[in-house]
Amino acid sequence: MHLIETTLLLLLAVVVSGPLARITRIALPLVQIGLGAAVVLVIGTTVELEPDVFFLLFLPPLLFLDGWRIPKEDLFRDRAVILELALGLVIFTVVGLGFLLWWMIPEMPLAVAFALAAILSPTDPIAVQAIASRAPIPKRLMHILEGESLLNDATGLVCMRLAIAAASTGVFVLTEAVATFAWLAVIGVSTGVVVAWAINRAKAFISRRFGEDVGSQILISLLIPFAAYLAAEQLHASGILAAVAAGITMSFTERDGARGQSLATTRIRRAVVWDAVQFVANGLIFVILGQQMPSIMSRAAEVVAGTSRPEVWWLAVYVFAIVAALAILRFVWVWTSLRLTLFRRRHRGPPPKVGLRLTAVMSLAGVRGAITLAGILTVPFTLADGTPMPARTMAIFLAASVIIVSLVLATVALPTLLKNIELPPEPTHEREEDLGRIHAATAALRAIEDKAHVMSEGKPNPDLYSDAASRLMALYRQRIESRSHSEASDVEAARLSDAVEHQLRLAGLTAERDELRRLARSRQIDEETARKLLREVDLQELRYS
């Protein structure tokens, strides 16, 4: 019963966090962390963060959804930059920050320092998205950050696992480390692809033969990330990469209309369910993270006790030094990576201007989140010989503090850095959108004409079918005309007309809804009829909102 009450209290904190963030204008993750800490102070108990349970419950669905929804063209276009950040930057950070921690904290062995640096190196995709909701980060930059955060979790966790193994056994073999990483990455990605592809093929086959059940389809989509994660973990591969790969595979199977097409009702309801899952899981992650903070921070005196620097204020020095080192290392890597990328593409024309402010934005946007805390809590209590793991409590305290400071720093600094910043021009998708609408409307015209001809054959009233087809085809022809202008002035006029029509349609739909509710209240139409008609209005408004 206590667990149920605590869970309901955590969900209440997630619900309250949204309005509270808008009222206080504080970043949503920080509000949720504060509410989580407040819950602990009020009820006096905390939810124990079991790292394995956390990774299983929260990461697979969220990373799967990110992989599903991230634009694939942008992901593959910037694959070189994303891989440089997800692989190269993580290793660069592990080495640079690891040696700094070892030098700065004498009581921390080199292997533990590398483990802490490894778990601090990956950015958190959930935290990145939360920060982006407050700061107008350019789309392409945001897609790079999302792609990086999807992949660098596995790199950081693998590096941490290798560092902990070296700390426990006192042995580190480079060839074994490379082989382990290759196995985790290749088998993890392959498992995610195979699981998602096999489930979607089986689902499509059953739907074609026996019909589609909307509820079952949605539930299957919710279970796919867990299946991919658990299958990869059973093979001792990366479940995180498996969940991401499953999400990317899901998007490709959805494009294959002949084999992966779902009913429109399924797609709409599934999107709503996944939006709710994303909102709840993101919120719970930060609320639970906040719940861990009071107990971790209360051990500050215990952390420094027995060290060469027993004063508590040294912990603040360590935390700010780590945050500064992470920002500097990231800035150096991003600046160098951008220069090399521009140099490789010099033959394609004059390179876009990339200033230091944009590089600073890229550096500060790499915030840390709950994955860092969950990862550091997996550090074992003892070494292989049974002796206590040195500096474990210190590592946990520093990781938790760095999460808070990095979130606050990004929340405060990013809006200022992005104000009036000169950005490289981003490609517009308006022409692609017009092209897609024209081709879709042309295909619809052919299909309506063919269907009307088939339906009217042998019927006593063929004019009825041709009249209905003509009315529908007139709408599609009007869409083609409005999108086929070549002159810039005509295109602008067409877009202005679309905007005016959009507002008028919304006004009309609002009036329809108000009138239907009035009729239902006055009992002029029954409740079932009102619900049906209101749903039709809602679906039309969904199209224009």
Residue, then its C-alpha position, 0 to 999 in steps of 0.5 A: m500500500h505504501l508503494i502505491e501511495t508513493t507512486l501516486l504522490l510522484l505522479l501528482a508531482v509530475v502533474v503539478s510541475g508543468p503549471l508550476a514551471r510556467i508560473t515560476r518560469i523555471a526550467l521544468p527539470l529543475v522544478q521536478i527535481g525540487l518537487g521530488a526533494a520536497v516530497v522526501l522532506v514532507i513524507g520522510t521516505t524516499v524511493e530507492l533508485e535501483p539502477d537495473v530497474f531504472f534502466l529497464l523501466f524508463l530508458p527503453p521506451l524513451l530512447f525507443l520513441d526518440g529513435w522512432r521520431i528523430p528525423k532520419e534524413d538529418l540523422f544520416r546527413d550529420r552522422a559523421v558529427i554525431l559519431e564524433l561526439a558520441l564516440g570520440l568526445v566520450i573517450f576524449t572526456v574520459v581521458g581528460l577528466g579522468f586524469l584531472l580527477w585523479w590529480m585533483i582528488p588524491e584519495m580517488p584511484l585512477a580507475v575510479a576517476f575514469a569510471l566517474a569521468a565515463i558516467l559524466s561524459p554522456t549527455d542525457p537525451i531527456a534533459v537535452q529536450a527539456i532544456a531545448s523547450r525553453a531555449p530556441i536551439p536551431k533545429r539542425l543543432m538540436h537534431i545533432l544533440e539528440g542524435e549524440s545523446l541517443l548513442n553516447d549513453a552506451t559509450g559512457l556506460v561501456c567505458m564505466r564498466l571497463a573502468i570498474a572492472a579495472a578497479s576491481t581486478g587491477v588489470f586492464v587489457l586494451t584489446e579486450a576493451v575494444a572487443t567488448f565495446a564492439w560486441l556491445a555495440v554491434i550485437g546491441v544494434s543488430t538485436g534491436v533491428v531484428v526484434a523490431w522488424a520481426i515483431n512488425r512483420a508478424k503484426a502486419f501478417i496477423s492484421r492482414r489475415f484476421g483484422e486489426d485490433v487497435g488496443s493490441q496494436i498500441l500495446i505491442s508498440l509499447l512492448i517492443p522496446f522492452a523486448a529489444y532491451l531484454a533480448a540484447e541484455q541476455l546476449h550481454a550486449s547494449g540494451i540501450l543501443a538495442a532500444v534506439a535501433a528498434g525505434i529507428t527500425m520502427s520508423f522505416t517499417e512504418r514507411d513501408g505501406a505495403r507491409g507495415q501500414s496500420l489503420a488511421t485510428t491506430r496511428i492517431r491513438r498510438a501517438v496520443v498514448w506514446d505522448a502520455v508515456q513520454f510525459v509521465a516517464n520524463g517527469l518521473i525520472f526527474v522527480i525520482l532524481g530529486q528524491q535522491m538528492p536530500s540523502i546524497m547531499s546530507r552525506a557531504a560531511e561524511v564524503v570529505a571525512g578522512t580525506s586530505r581536505p576535510e573541509v566541506w567547501w572543497l566539495a564545491v570546488y571539485v564540483f565547479a572544477i568538474v563542470a568547467a572541465l566538462a565544458i572546456l573539453r566539450f568546447v575544444w572537441v566541438w570547435t575542432s570537429l566543426r573546423l575539420t568538417l568545414f575543411r572536408r566540405r570546402h570543395r562544395g562552396p563557401p563554408p557557413k560562418v560558425g562563430l564561437r557563440l554557436t560553439a559555446v551553445m553546443s558545449l553548454a547544451g550537453v547537460r547531464g541527467a538521471i542516466t548519470l546518477a543511475g549509472i554511478l549507483t551501479v558502482p559496486f561497494t567492494l573490490a574483487d578481494g572484498t575491500p571497500m571500493p575507494a571513493r565510491t561515496m565521493a563519486i556519487f556525491l560529485a555526479a549528483s552535484v554535477i547534474i544539478v549545476s549543469l542543468v542550472l548553468a544551461t537553463v541560465a546561460l543558453p537563452t543569453l547566448l542564443k539571443n541575437i545569435e547569427l546562425p548558419p542558414e537552415p534549409t526550408h522544407e516548404r518546397e518539399e511540403d508543396l511537392g508532397r501535397i501536389h503528388a498526394a493530391t494527384a494520386a487521390l484524383r486518380a484513385i477517386e476517378d477509378k473508384a467512382h468508375v468501378m462503383s457506378e458500373g451496372k448501377p441505375n444512377p451512375d450520375l450520383y457517383s460521378d457528381a460525388a466524385s466531381r465534388l471531391m476532385a474539385l477540392y484536390r484540384q484546388r489544392i494542386e492549384s494553390r501549391s503549383h505557383s512558380e512566382a514568389s509573389d503567387v506563392e506568398a499569396a497562396r500561403l497567406s490565403d491558407a493561413v486565413e482559411h486556417q483561422l476561419r476553419l478553426a473559428g467555424l469548428t469552435a462555433e460547431r462545438d459550442e452549438l453541439r454542447r448547447l443542444a446536448r445540455s438542452r436535451q435536443i440531441d442525446e448524449e451518444t449523438a453529441r459524443k459522435l458529432l463532437r468527436e468529428v469536430d475534434l478530429q477536424e480541429l486536430r488537422y488544423s491545430 
